[in-house]
Amino acid sequence: MPRSLPVKSKPKKMIRQWLLAAGGQIRIQSAELQQWIHANWFRLLMIGLLTLIFLKKDVRFQLDLQNGAYQVSPNQLQELIKTVPTATTAEVAPVHNPPVLNAKDQQQASYVDRFAKVARKEMTEFGIPASITLAQGLLETNAGTSPLATDHNNHFGLKCFSRSCDKGHCANYSDDSHKDFFRKFTSAWESYRAHSLLLVNSERYEDLFKLPRSDYKGWARGLKEAGYATDKQYARKLVRLIEGLRLYEYDV
């Protein structure tokens, strides 16, 4: 009678059979994997190359950051630019262009540029604030465009009170009345000097020279009260020109 196998040997046999079956299954799957790799070798190659490039760039980036300098090649720069989000129109800050001067503002600015040095020289010689001189010239000539200024270089409405004038000494303009005669000058500088001499030599303006040159408002009121012009708003107009064009900066 045959001898029976010990009971404890049965699990070993079962394990051996399972391993054999599993090995066959693994061989089958390995064969399928080889077939898939053979069919997709090119795709796997490209994925590997891209992965290698990415890893190399990442390592280079980290090393350069540690060294404190990151150098970017032209190709890498183009790739980095593509990753920067483009701002929409709403996100772009508006450009604040400087205000465009109208014709009157341009005329005033041109007049100041032309006569600022002359006004400052008269201030040094006679103590009349340059801001006052420039403001009066702007107002009396409409920024240098009046016929009295363009035709006869009279920038301050200086009148002729002589009873016997030489030919070409004065001209008649309908300012206050048809009897008003205004002086003619050979140059604008001559007109500026005549204006300074008028204020310095006339007693009715002597109180103005007691004011500091920085007190342009006091000078404007003093000119009006002394009767330089008949316009009731004369002082206010002078101050508005001085402050609007910052003419007080020429008084220092």
SELUMVO-739701 format. One record per residue (C-alpha): x, y, z; chain; residue in three letters. Coordinates in Angstrom, 2 decimals. Each point is the difference from the previous one (the first is absolute). Example, Ala and Ser with C-alpha at 12.3 -4.5 7.8 and 13.67 -1.06 7.14 Angstrom:
BEGIN
east 12.30, north -4.50, up 7.80, unit A, code ALA
east 1.37, north 3.44, up -0.66, unit A, code SER
***
This chain:
BEGIN
east 0.00, north 0.00, up 0.00, unit A, code MET
east 1.52, north 3.29, up -1.09, unit A, code PRO
east 1.10, north 2.41, up 2.60, unit A, code ARG
east -1.98, north 3.24, up 0.10, unit A, code SER
east 1.69, north 3.41, up -0.26, unit A, code LEU
east 0.22, north 1.92, up 3.15, unit A, code PRO
east -2.65, north 2.65, up 0.36, unit A, code VAL
east 2.50, north 2.80, up 0.41, unit A, code LYS
east 1.35, north -0.56, up -3.57, unit A, code SER
east -3.28, north 1.07, up -1.68, unit A, code LYS
east 0.40, north 3.73, up 0.55, unit A, code PRO
east 3.48, north -0.14, up -1.56, unit A, code LYS
east -1.42, north -1.68, up -3.07, unit A, code LYS
east -2.74, north 2.60, up -0.31, unit A, code MET
east 2.49, north 2.80, up 0.30, unit A, code ILE
east 2.22, north -1.55, up -2.67, unit A, code ARG
east -2.93, north -0.35, up -2.38, unit A, code GLN
east -1.04, north 3.64, up 0.60, unit A, code TRP
east 3.51, north 1.24, up -0.69, unit A, code LEU
east 0.12, north -1.94, up -3.26, unit A, code LEU
east -3.31, north 1.46, up -1.06, unit A, code ALA
east 1.05, north 3.51, up 1.02, unit A, code ALA
east 3.26, north -0.33, up -1.92, unit A, code GLY
east -1.88, north -0.92, up -3.11, unit A, code GLY
east -2.29, north 2.95, up 0.44, unit A, code GLN
east 2.99, north 2.28, up 0.48, unit A, code ILE
east 1.59, north -1.37, up -3.18, unit A, code ARG
east -3.20, north 0.69, up -1.88, unit A, code ILE
east -0.21, north 3.59, up 1.32, unit A, code GLN
east 3.71, north 0.53, up -0.71, unit A, code SER
east -0.53, north -1.05, up -3.59, unit A, code ALA
east -2.91, north 2.40, up -0.36, unit A, code GLU
east 2.10, north 2.79, up 1.54, unit A, code LEU
east 2.77, north -0.68, up -2.51, unit A, code GLN
east -2.45, north 0.19, up -2.85, unit A, code GLN
east -1.40, north 3.33, up 1.31, unit A, code TRP
east 3.50, north 1.46, up 0.43, unit A, code ILE
east 0.92, north -1.10, up -3.52, unit A, code HIS
east -3.11, north 1.69, up -1.38, unit A, code ALA
east 0.49, north 3.24, up 1.96, unit A, code ASN
east 3.79, north 0.34, up 0.15, unit A, code TRP
east 0.08, north 3.38, up -1.72, unit A, code PHE
east -2.53, north 1.52, up 2.39, unit A, code ARG
east 1.92, north -1.32, up 2.99, unit A, code LEU
east 3.23, north 1.43, up -1.40, unit A, code LEU
east -1.49, north 3.48, up -0.36, unit A, code MET
east -1.45, north -0.12, up 3.51, unit A, code ILE
east 3.39, north -0.98, up 1.36, unit A, code GLY
east 1.78, north 2.82, up -1.84, unit A, code LEU
east -2.49, north 2.60, up 1.19, unit A, code LEU
east 0.29, north -1.29, up 3.56, unit A, code THR
east 3.79, north 0.19, up -0.17, unit A, code LEU
east -0.09, north 3.55, up -1.35, unit A, code ILE
east -2.43, north 1.08, up 2.69, unit A, code PHE
east 2.10, north -1.54, up 2.75, unit A, code LEU
east 3.20, north 1.61, up -1.32, unit A, code LYS
east -1.64, north 3.44, up -0.22, unit A, code LYS
east -1.40, north -0.36, up 3.49, unit A, code ASP
east 3.41, north -0.96, up 1.44, unit A, code VAL
east 1.72, north 2.85, up -1.87, unit A, code ARG
east -2.56, north 2.45, up 1.29, unit A, code PHE
east 0.53, north -1.09, up 3.60, unit A, code GLN
east 3.79, north 0.13, up -0.29, unit A, code LEU
east -0.03, north 3.45, up -1.55, unit A, code ASP
east -2.28, north 1.30, up 2.72, unit A, code LEU
east 2.47, north -1.22, up 2.60, unit A, code GLN
east 2.83, north 1.77, up -1.82, unit A, code ASN
east -2.03, north 3.22, up -0.12, unit A, code GLY
east -0.15, north 0.31, up -3.81, unit A, code ALA
east -2.47, north -1.61, up -2.37, unit A, code TYR
east 0.95, north 0.13, up -3.67, unit A, code GLN
east -2.72, north -0.68, up -2.51, unit A, code VAL
east 0.64, north -1.13, up -3.55, unit A, code SER
east -2.04, north 1.61, up -2.83, unit A, code PRO
east -2.12, north -3.14, up -0.36, unit A, code ASN
east -0.63, north -0.18, up 3.74, unit A, code GLN
east -0.86, north 3.69, up 0.02, unit A, code LEU
east -2.64, north -0.52, up -2.67, unit A, code GLN
east -1.49, north -2.83, up 2.04, unit A, code GLU
east -0.03, north 2.14, up 3.14, unit A, code LEU
east -1.70, north 2.86, up -1.86, unit A, code ILE
east -2.74, north -2.34, up -1.14, unit A, code LYS
east -0.76, north -0.87, up 3.61, unit A, code THR
east -0.53, north 3.66, up 1.03, unit A, code VAL
east -3.71, north 0.83, up 0.00, unit A, code PRO
east -1.02, north 2.77, up -2.34, unit A, code THR
east -1.69, north 2.98, up 1.67, unit A, code ALA
east -3.44, north 0.85, up -1.18, unit A, code THR
east -1.01, north 3.50, up -1.04, unit A, code THR
east -1.69, north 0.58, up 3.34, unit A, code ALA
east 3.20, north -0.92, up 1.85, unit A, code GLU
east 2.22, north 2.42, up -1.91, unit A, code VAL
east 0.51, north 3.27, up 1.91, unit A, code ALA
east -1.17, north 3.05, up -1.95, unit A, code PRO
east 2.69, north 2.27, up -1.42, unit A, code VAL
east -0.21, north 3.53, up 1.37, unit A, code HIS
east 1.08, north 2.31, up -2.78, unit A, code ASN
east 0.95, north 3.57, up 0.87, unit A, code PRO
east -2.79, north 2.50, up -0.68, unit A, code PRO
east 0.03, north 1.56, up -3.44, unit A, code VAL
east 0.33, north 3.78, up 0.13, unit A, code LEU
east -2.56, north 1.98, up -1.92, unit A, code ASN
east 0.98, north 2.92, up -2.22, unit A, code ALA
east -0.35, north 2.59, up 2.77, unit A, code LYS
east 2.09, north -2.00, up 2.46, unit A, code ASP
east 2.69, north -0.48, up -2.64, unit A, code GLN
east 0.09, north 3.73, up -0.71, unit A, code GLN
east 0.35, north 0.80, up 3.69, unit A, code GLN
east 2.75, north -2.58, up 0.50, unit A, code ALA
east 1.85, north 1.30, up -3.05, unit A, code SER
east -0.24, north 3.58, up 1.26, unit A, code TYR
east 1.37, north -0.94, up 3.42, unit A, code VAL
east 2.88, north -1.94, up -1.55, unit A, code ASP
east 0.84, north 2.97, up -2.19, unit A, code ARG
east -0.03, north 2.74, up 2.65, unit A, code PHE
east 0.78, north -1.74, up 3.31, unit A, code ALA
east 3.68, north 0.99, up -0.12, unit A, code LYS
east -0.86, north 3.60, up -0.81, unit A, code VAL
east -2.48, north 0.17, up 2.88, unit A, code ALA
east 2.54, north -1.43, up 2.43, unit A, code ARG
east 2.63, north 2.49, up -1.15, unit A, code LYS
east -2.45, north 2.87, up 0.62, unit A, code GLU
east -0.69, north -1.47, up 3.45, unit A, code MET
east 3.71, north 0.01, up 0.79, unit A, code THR
east 0.41, north 3.59, up -1.22, unit A, code GLU
east -3.15, north 1.59, up 1.46, unit A, code PHE
east -1.53, north -2.40, up 2.54, unit A, code GLY
east -3.24, north -0.66, up -1.89, unit A, code ILE
east -1.10, north -3.66, up 0.38, unit A, code PRO
east 0.56, north -1.89, up -3.23, unit A, code ALA
east -3.37, north -1.69, up 0.48, unit A, code SER
east -1.75, north 3.38, up -0.03, unit A, code ILE
east 1.86, north 1.16, up -3.10, unit A, code THR
east -0.76, north -3.22, up -1.89, unit A, code LEU
east -3.65, north -0.04, up 1.09, unit A, code ALA
east -0.49, north 3.61, up -1.10, unit A, code GLN
east 1.65, north -0.73, up -3.34, unit A, code GLY
east -2.19, north -3.05, up -0.52, unit A, code LEU
east -3.16, north 1.87, up 0.91, unit A, code LEU
east 0.71, north 3.23, up -1.87, unit A, code GLU
east 1.02, north -1.73, up -3.24, unit A, code THR
east -2.23, north -3.09, up 0.10, unit A, code ASN
east 3.13, north -2.15, up 0.21, unit A, code ALA
east 1.85, north 2.09, up -2.56, unit A, code GLY
east -2.66, north -0.13, up -2.72, unit A, code THR
east -1.53, north 3.50, up 0.27, unit A, code SER
east 0.67, north 2.46, up -2.85, unit A, code PRO
east 1.58, north 2.42, up 2.46, unit A, code LEU
east 2.61, north -2.65, up 0.84, unit A, code ALA
east 0.51, north -1.49, up -3.46, unit A, code THR
east 0.02, north 3.31, up -1.88, unit A, code ASP
east 1.65, north 2.33, up 2.51, unit A, code HIS
east 1.69, north -2.20, up 2.66, unit A, code ASN
east -2.11, north 1.58, up 2.76, unit A, code ASN
east -0.54, north -2.80, up 2.54, unit A, code HIS
east -1.45, north 1.99, up 2.91, unit A, code PHE
east -2.51, north 2.37, up -1.52, unit A, code GLY
east 2.35, north 2.91, up 0.62, unit A, code LEU
east -1.64, north 3.21, up -1.11, unit A, code LYS
east 1.50, north 3.10, up -1.51, unit A, code CYS
east -0.74, north 3.18, up 1.94, unit A, code PHE
east 2.26, north 2.29, up -1.98, unit A, code SER
east -1.72, north 2.98, up -1.65, unit A, code ARG
east 2.49, north 0.09, up -2.85, unit A, code SER
east 1.01, north -3.45, up -1.19, unit A, code CYS
east 2.56, north -0.67, up -2.67, unit A, code ASP
east -1.11, north -1.93, up -3.03, unit A, code LYS
east -0.28, north -3.70, up 0.81, unit A, code GLY
east 0.14, north 0.57, up 3.76, unit A, code HIS
east -3.55, north -1.08, up 0.80, unit A, code CYS
east -3.11, north -1.59, up -1.50, unit A, code ALA
east -3.71, north 0.33, up 0.60, unit A, code ASN
east -1.99, north -3.03, up 1.09, unit A, code TYR
east -3.58, north -0.17, up 1.18, unit A, code SER
east 0.77, north -1.17, up 3.54, unit A, code ASP
east -1.88, north 2.34, up 2.33, unit A, code ASP
east -0.89, north 2.69, up -2.54, unit A, code SER
east 1.03, north 1.19, up -3.42, unit A, code HIS
east 2.26, north 2.60, up 1.64, unit A, code LYS
east 2.34, north -2.58, up 1.55, unit A, code ASP
east 3.44, north -0.17, up -1.56, unit A, code PHE
east 2.44, north -2.79, up 0.73, unit A, code PHE
east 3.74, north 0.01, up -0.27, unit A, code ARG
east 1.90, north -1.80, up -2.71, unit A, code LYS
east 3.20, north -1.88, up 0.82, unit A, code PHE
east 2.77, north -1.32, up -2.20, unit A, code THR
east 0.23, north -3.23, up 2.01, unit A, code SER
east -1.86, north -1.94, up 2.64, unit A, code ALA
east 2.93, north 0.47, up 2.40, unit A, code TRP
east -0.38, north 3.78, up -0.30, unit A, code GLU
east -3.64, north -0.39, up 1.00, unit A, code SER
east 0.96, north -2.05, up 3.08, unit A, code TYR
east 2.51, north 2.62, up 1.07, unit A, code ARG
east -2.53, north 2.80, up -0.47, unit A, code ALA
east -2.44, north -1.92, up 2.20, unit A, code HIS
east 2.59, north -0.31, up 2.78, unit A, code SER
east 0.88, north 3.71, up -0.19, unit A, code LEU
east -3.68, north 0.93, up 0.13, unit A, code LEU
east -0.55, north -1.89, up 3.26, unit A, code LEU
east 3.25, north 1.16, up 1.57, unit A, code VAL
east -0.34, north 3.70, up -0.86, unit A, code ASN
east -3.71, north 0.50, up 0.69, unit A, code SER
east -1.04, north 1.03, up 3.51, unit A, code GLU
east -3.29, north -1.88, up -0.18, unit A, code ARG
east 1.86, north -3.32, up -0.19, unit A, code TYR
east 2.60, north 0.71, up 2.67, unit A, code GLU
east -1.86, north -1.97, up 2.71, unit A, code ASP
east 0.35, north -3.13, up -2.09, unit A, code LEU
east 3.75, north -0.05, up 0.55, unit A, code PHE
east -0.56, north -0.31, up 3.74, unit A, code LYS
east -1.44, north -3.46, up -0.60, unit A, code LEU
east 2.19, north -3.10, up -0.24, unit A, code PRO
east 0.49, north -1.42, up -3.46, unit A, code ARG
east -1.74, north -3.18, up 1.10, unit A, code SER
east -3.27, north 1.88, up 0.71, unit A, code ASP
east -1.37, north -0.13, up -3.53, unit A, code TYR
east -3.56, north 0.35, up 1.28, unit A, code LYS
east 0.90, north 3.26, up 1.74, unit A, code GLY
east 1.65, north 1.27, up -3.15, unit A, code TRP
east -3.03, north -0.91, up -2.10, unit A, code ALA
east -2.37, north 1.81, up 2.36, unit A, code ARG
east 2.35, north 2.98, up 0.18, unit A, code GLY
east 0.12, north 0.37, up -3.77, unit A, code LEU
east -3.79, north -0.04, up -0.17, unit A, code LYS
east -0.41, north 2.50, up 2.86, unit A, code GLU
east 2.62, north 2.30, up -1.51, unit A, code ALA
east -2.01, north 0.15, up -3.22, unit A, code GLY
east 2.26, north -1.93, up -2.37, unit A, code TYR
east -3.12, north -1.33, up -1.79, unit A, code ALA
east -3.69, north 0.80, up 0.03, unit A, code THR
east -1.05, north -3.66, up 0.09, unit A, code ASP
east -1.54, north -0.71, up 3.40, unit A, code LYS
east 1.16, north -3.62, up -0.22, unit A, code GLN
east 3.56, north 0.95, up -0.88, unit A, code TYR
east 1.59, north -1.24, up 3.26, unit A, code ALA
east -1.96, north -3.25, up -0.05, unit A, code ARG
east 1.02, north -0.68, up -3.59, unit A, code LYS
east 3.66, north 0.58, up 0.79, unit A, code LEU
east -0.10, north -2.37, up 2.97, unit A, code VAL
east -1.80, north -2.64, up -2.03, unit A, code ARG
east 2.70, north 0.13, up -2.68, unit A, code LEU
east 2.81, north -0.12, up 2.55, unit A, code ILE
east -1.43, north -2.99, up 1.83, unit A, code GLU
east -1.26, north -1.82, up -3.08, unit A, code GLY
east 3.37, north 0.23, up -1.78, unit A, code LEU
east 2.08, north -0.19, up 3.21, unit A, code ARG
east 1.66, north 3.29, up -0.84, unit A, code LEU
east 0.90, north 0.50, up 3.66, unit A, code TYR
east 2.84, north -2.46, up -0.57, unit A, code GLU
east 1.81, north 2.75, up -1.92, unit A, code TYR
east 0.01, north 2.27, up 3.08, unit A, code ASP
east 2.74, north -1.96, up 1.80, unit A, code VAL
***
